[in-house]
Amino acid sequence: KRLANPTVNRRLTAWPKGPVEMGQVGVRFDYDGKVVKDGVTCHQYNMQPNAGKVSSSTVRWREANGGTHAVMTEVLIKENTSQEEEVKEAVDEAGNAVEEV
């Protein structure tokens, strides 16, 4: 829901919120504004590694690619989508796009 209809300004984290959730997820999605792709308006997010207690693969990626501000991949979510499955699919695709170290 937070990714389909963001309430944060550009460059701020839309999801996850809070240190516990951030540690569980291991990455964060920072809002990067709206873009139009193939005639569809989407919210764009930069998937970035979190600091702190995260999986060893995320730590390796983070150390090899410039730290917590490095963009792992971009995620596009259709504007005003009410389909939770579409959001989950976009996030899963982003995760699959990230190369492991």
N, C-alpha and C positions, 0 to 999 in steps of 0.2 A: 504494500500500500504506500509506503514512504517513497518508493522508487517510481511508482506510477504517477503520483501527484506530489512532487517535492515541496517542502515548506522551508527549505534553506536557500540561502543565497549562493551564487557561484563560488566555487573553491571551498565550500564547507561540506562536512560529512553528512550525507543523507541517511546512511545506514552502514553499519550498526551504530547504535547509541550506547554509551556507557562502557566502562572498562571491562566488565565481566563479559558482555556480549561481544565486544571487540576481540577479546582474547579467544573466545570460542570460535569465532568466524575466521580470524587470522588476517583478513583483508578488510578494507573499507571502500565505500563507494562515495567519492567526492563529486558533487554536482558541478557540471561544466556547461550548463545552459541548454538551449534548444537548438536542434539542427533539423534540416529537412533532408531525408534520404528517400529516394525513389518516390517523391511526392507525398511522403508521410512525415508529419512533424513528430519528432522524438525528443525525449529528454536524454542528454548525454551525460554519462558518468565516467570518471576515471577510477579504475580499480587499482588500489595501491596497497602495499603490504603494511600491516600494523607493526608497531614496536612491541616490545615486551614478550610475554609468553605466547608464542605461536608455534605452529608445526615446524619441524626441522627443514622441510622443503621450502617453506616460506622464508625462513631465516636464510637459507642458502641463496634463494632468488634475490632477497633484499640485499645481502652482502655483495652479490655479484653484479647488481644492476643499479647501484647508486643510492641505496637507503630507502627510507620510508616515503620519500617524495617522488620516487620513480613510478611511472605509470606502467602497470603490468599489461593492461589492455583497456580498451574503451568498451562501454556497455551502452546500447541504445534501447530505450523503453518507449513504446508508443505513448504519446501524450494522451492522458485521460483514459487509459485502458482500465477496464474493470476486470480483466481476466488475469487472475492470479497465476494461472498456468503460463501465460505469455511472459510475465515478469520472471518467473522461475526459469523458464526456457532460456531467456536472454542472459540471465546470470550464470546458468550452467554452461552455456556456449562460451561465455567469457572465461570461465574457469578452465575449460578445455583448450582455449586458445593460448593460454599461458604456457610457455616452455619451461620445463623444469631444468635445473642446473645439472 
